[in-house]
């Protein structure tokens, strides 16, 4: 399987899992929300029925004499009620009337039963057919033939002179009868249906959107991995290419030595020097590659320590003075008195600054100059390496930090450069939470600046003082 297929398959798998998990979570929470909504609606509905029935019950009880004919009493209070087992002629104007707190007579119906559970009277808008004997369950949901549903509340009614005696048994105080208040569930059912449609229509739409966004997101997530993979591949190809040339040249030289006749043995030392040079180049390349890898993997176990940038700049100026002098370049430094310290790995910082300085010397023509300066502001410590060399074109300036990138391959190879120097410098700077930047003008020179977050500034006087305290 090639890398393209592998990445496409990983992206597909990632998108599918993402869609499944997100779809599952959203579906469950959607269903949960709908259930909670329906539950809240249902509770509100029952509370409304109960409060209507309570108002009616409390208003009605004082009007119910124990001795009178219950039907007559009811007809007096509710003239629009139909009497059980008698033909019922509903008067629409009466049905609309507000009676004893029951204002909405189109939504609610009421029924009265005697204390034996036989139907006494009912409001004309009661759904048909309803049983004429009492079902004493407090709450009932009824579904009648035309599929319409009703929710009904049943409560007991006592006559006007009845008093609740604490501890008295129920059979000693028989009830007057029962009141049933029912409410149509048409609005509730319509709302339920609407929610069902929203779910049926919305869920697939939502799942579709999740699928599309999962595909897009998985693409975004795979992008950096793919780029890093491509960079690794490019790096391997470049490394192989870089290793091939010195190896081929080394093998050719060795073959030439082997083919020498006894009379030509005087050439051996020269050829062996070439072998040594190629060997060194190979060794340099391999150690640079290993260093880059270890910097990226961050495998160094050594702890960070305070590193004095002034010392690094001064030591390297001294060390490279001979190289600069050999190519007729004036190397100088501008180092402040105050010690500028950063926390880091000293050997790596030496390597970084030495790469910048060696480049400055390498890419400056004889007679030019290189200046190393150390400075610090509120937050950043800097080491700037400024030269009057050949400069770098603006379009090349971003690329010089890429591995194996050389502005001028031939010249660079001739000077022994591997094209890894600035990549290593940038990797070290990044490991120290800093970076290397470049400003350059062609034929006027370049400035490479290392920016590092700095921790403490100690003046040379401070250092001397602390040294004298330590010395017994
Ligand atoms: P090399 O080992 O070839 O010097 P580097 O990574 O150190 O590789 O540098 C990359 C390229 O950047 C070099 O090939 C060179 O062309 C350019 N470069 C680096 N430093 C300077 C400089 N001070 N002045 C001009 N060009 C430079």
Boltz pocket constraint, residues with backbone or C-beta under 6 A from the ligand:
constraints:
  - pocket:
      binder: B
      contacts: [[A, 355], [A, 356], [A, 359], [A, 360], [A, 361], [A, 363], [A, 387], [A, 389], [A, 390], [A, 391], [A, 392], [A, 400], [A, 401], [A, 402], [A, 405], [A, 406], [A, 407], [A, 408], [A, 412], [A, 413], [A, 416], [A, 417], [A, 418], [A, 419], [A, 420], [A, 421], [A, 422], [A, 423], [A, 446]]
      max_distance: 6.0
